[in-house]
Amino acid sequence: MYQFSKKSSMESEIYEQPKILSDLISNIVTNDDIKIDIPTGIEKVVFVASGSSYHCSRYGADLFGNIANIEARAIYSSEFLMKATVPHENNILYVFITQSGETSDTKEALKRAKELGMRTLAITNKIGSTIWNAADYKVDCHAGEEKSIAATKSLTTQMMCVTLLVLKFAAQKGLDISKYLYQVKSISQEAEKALAMHKEAKIVGKKLSKYKLIVVTADGISYALAKELALKIKETSYICAISSILGEFMHGHVAILNNKAAQIHISVENLHEIAVRNLNKIQEDYNIPLCYIGDLQDPIKSEFILNVGNDDYISRAFSTVILSQLLALEIAKALKRNVDKPHGLNKVVK
């Protein structure tokens, strides 16, 4: 593996992820049994979270539909609190995701769900926190202390907890989850492979650091990861980074590429022919640098490719997130930013 001196907490925490994910899986999965307590009679899931935890929620909502055939949605904690009416049928499970277990608007959202008589589940990195104690069901992320402002290991452990939660519900419905469990058990090795691409991420990051606007596009389940990468670039580099579903981006939003801009496209599934057509059209019309995080074999015109050509989209999702973290880290380092303590940002928990 290409070795780097880890001068920041963010970089160190990125590199902790293979072991942390391996330990988390060992703690929860025993002899193909997923040790997570869940309620019965659930037909809908509502995720409530903020920041990177919301992006994990978006990912989880798609995963519930794709694997467990359960309808799911994600909503920002702050938006949940402002809505006059929220879902409150008896067959709903509310899932609250928070690194600290003390995120203020997520705490208030859980309180509101409890007042409506909803069953609740918390995914958090802090046993004994307010949200942990208040939830009916709980899952510990086992991520350890995260010092950097940017969520890295806390995010991937949340994603793993969500993945295992989805598989638990799928098994409860009598669905065969054996192939997914096999994929989950290989995540640590896939994370190591992603870290081994740090040198390539550094080269691409240095190039992208020269742009004032970066557009991160994706489709389907990959969109949650695009939102996460855009957030990572913004909070560590202060560059204007926006995320968009690729098809929607073509409806007028694409005009912003007339400014000096670069594009990143993320895909954890095989690219649809419509996506290929849209990406190639952007290149023809605007001639901007494109970084593609996906399968090297996908037929698109791209100046930079960070290859995550795994066979399944669960492995590709984790590899993509880790590569995205490295890319954001290297963009920020090229601009000499303090990635651990971005100006004006704190881990807000009270």
N, C-alpha and C positions, 0 to 999 in steps of 0.2 A: 504493500500500500504506500502511496505517496505520502510522506510525512510532513507535517507543518508544525512549527512552534505555535502553541496555542496561547496567544497573548491576551485573549479576551474570554470572559465567561461564556459569551454566546458561542464562540468556536469550540470551547471545551465541552459545552453542553450538547452541541450538535454531535460531537464525537462520542458522547456517552450513550447515544441512542441504541446501537446494536445490543449492548449488554442489558440496558434497562428494559428493552422490549423483550429480550429473551427471558429475563427474570420475571417480568409481568406475566408472560404466557405460562411459565412454569407454575406461578402462584395460582392461576385461575383454571388452567386446563390440566386435568389429571386423567390419564387413561381415556382420552377423548370425551371426558365429562367436563362440561363448563360449569365451574362453581360460582354461579351468579344466581341469586334468588330473584325470581320474577313473579308477577301476579298472573292469574289465569283470566280468560275471557277478554283479553285485549284485542281490539280490532283496529284501533288507530293509535298513533304515537305523535305527540307534539313535543318537539325539542325547544327549549328556551335557553338562550345564552347570549354572550356578548363577545366582540373581538374575535380572536382566533378560535375560541370555543364555539362561536356561532358558525364559523367555517367548518369545524368538525361536525356540527349539527346538520349543516347542509349536506355534507358527505353522508352522514348517517341516515338522513331522511331518504336519500336515493337508495342507499344500501338496503334499507328495510323493504322498499318496494321491489328491488331487483332480486333479493335472496329469500326473504321471508314472506313475500306477497302480502305485506301489511302496509296500509296507507299511512304515510308519515309526512310531516311538514316541520319546518324550522322557522322560528320567529325571534327577532331580537328582544332581549329582556325589556329594554326601554319602550319598544313598540307595544309589547304585550301589556305593559302597565297603562298605556294610553288608550287602548282599545276599549270601547264601551261594552262590547260583547266578545267573549272568547269561547272556544269550544269547551263544552262541559258535559258531554254525554258520559254515561256510566262505563262505556267500553273503551275509554281513553286512558292512556298512560302518559303523564307528563314527565319528561326527562330534562333535568337541569344540569348543565355542564359548566364547571368553573374550576380553574386551577387552585385558587385559594380557599374556596368554600365560603368566602366572605364578600364576594362581589355584590355591591350594594343593590343594583337594580335586579339582579338575579335573585337575591334574597327576598326582595319585595314581591317578585313574580311568583316565587314558590309559596310565599305566604298567601297570595291571592288564590292560587290553585288549590291550596289546602282549605281555604274558606269556602270554595265551591264544591268541596267534597271529593276532589280528584285524587286518584292514586299517583304517587310521586316517586321518582327515582333520581338519585344524585350520582353524578360521576365527577369526582373531585380528587385532588392530590393531597387533601388535608383531612385525615380522620379527626373527628371531634370538633370540626368547624360548625358554624351555625347551620349551613345548608346540609352538611352530613347528618347532624343530629335531627333536623326537621323532616328529612325525607323518609318515606316508608321503606324504600329499598335503596341500597347503596353499593357503589363500586369504587374501590380505591385504585388510583392510577399508579401508585408505587414509583413516581418519577423522581422523588427526592427534591431537595431544595433547588429552585431555579433562580439564579441571581440576575441574569440578564433581563432587561425589559422585554425583549422580543421572545415570544413563546416558541420554543423549539421542542425539547424533550417532553414538555407538558402536553404539547399538541399531539405528537405521535402516540404517546401513551393514551391520551383521550381517544384518538382514532382506533387504537387497538381495543380499548374497553367497549367502544361502540360496536366494533366489528364482532366481538365476542357476544355482546348483548343481542345483536341481530341473529347470530347463529343459535343462541339459546332459544330465542322465540321460534326460529325456523324448526329446531328440533322438537320443541313443544307441539308444533303443528304436525309432526310426523314426517317432515321433509328430510331428505338425505343431505347431511352437511359434511360428509367425510372428505370430499375434495377440497372444501373450503378450509377445514381444519388442517389438512395437509399444507395448503398454501400459507396459513397463519404460522405454522411451525417453521417455515422457511424465511420468515420476514427478517429475522436477525441477519441471516446471510445476505439477503438482498440489500439490507441497509449498509452492510460492509461494502458491497459492490458500488453503491451510490457514493459512499465516502471516498472510494478509490478514484472517483472522477473529479476530485477537488481541483486538480491541476487544470482540467478542461474548464471547470466552472470559473476559475480565476481568470483565465484568458477571456472568456465571454464577458464576465463581470467588468473587467477593465474596459472593454469596448463599449458596453452599455452605459457605463458611468459618464460617458461624454454627452448623453442625451438628457434634455430637460423634461421630456415626456416619454413614458413607457406605457404601452397598452398591452395588457395581458388578456388574451382571449382563450375561450374553451367552449366545449359543448357538454351537455349531460352531466354526469357525475364529476367530470373534471372541472366544472365551473367553480365548485367550492374551493378547489386547490388554486385556481386562478385568483380568486378573491384573496386567498391567504398570501400568495406571492406578492400581489399588489400591496397588501398591507405591510408585509415585511420590507419591501423596497421603500415605502413611504416612511416608516417609523425608524429605519436605520440610516437611510441616505437622504431623506427630505426631498427626493425627486417626486414629481407629480406622476404617480402610477395609478392607472385606472383599470378596472376589470370589466369584461363584458362577455356575454354569450356571443359567439362569433356570428351566428345568423342575424341576431338583432343589431350587432355592430354595423352590419352592412346597410342598415336602414337609417342613413343620415349621419350617425355618429362617426362614420369612417372619415368624414370631412376633416376631423381634427388632425389627420395625418398630413395635411398640408403644412402644418408646423413641423419643426425638426423633431422627429419622433422615431422610436424603435418599437418593435412588436415582439412579444413572446407568446407563443401558442402552446398550450398544454393539452395532452391527450393521453389518458390512461387506457383507452380502448382504441381499436383500429379506427383510423380516420374514415368518416363517411365521405362518399364522393362529393357531396355538397360542400363539406368543409374544405376538401382539397381544392375545389373550384373557387371557393371564396378566398382562400389564402393565396392562390396563384393570381387571382384578379387583383388583390391588394398589391401584390408585388409588381404586376404590370402597370397599374395605375399610379402608384405612389413611389415605387422603387426605394422602399425603406428596408433597413436591416431586420431580418426575422430570425429569432432564436426559437428553435422547436425543441420542446422537451417531450419526447415520445419515442416511437419506434423508428430506428434508422431506415427501415425498409419502406416507410410511408412515402408515397409519391408526391412530395411537395418541393418547391424551390425554397431553400433555406440557407442563409449564410452560415448559421451556427446550429449544430444539432447536439443536444445532450441525450444520449441514447439510453432509454430505459425499456428496451425491448423484451420484457419478461412475458411469459405466456399467459398470465392472468392479471386482471385489473386490480385485485387487492394488493398483490406484490408491487405492481407498477405504481399504485397510489402512494405507498410508503416511500418507494424509491424517488418518486417525483417530488414529494414534500421535502425530503432530505436534500435533493439536488437544488430545489428552490431556496432552501435555507442557505446553502453554500453560495448560491448565486447572489442572493441579497447581501450576504456577508461580504463577498468580494467587491460588489459595487460600492458598498459603504467604505470598505478599506481603501479602495482606489481614490475615494473622495476624502480620505482621512477623517472619517466620522468616528465618534465614540459610540460603538454599537451597543455597549452595555448600558449607557446612560444617555439616550437621545435627549436633546434639549427640550425641556417642557413636558416630558413624559415621566409618569410614575406608574407603578403597579397599583391601581386604585382598587382598594378593597373595602373601604368603610363608607 
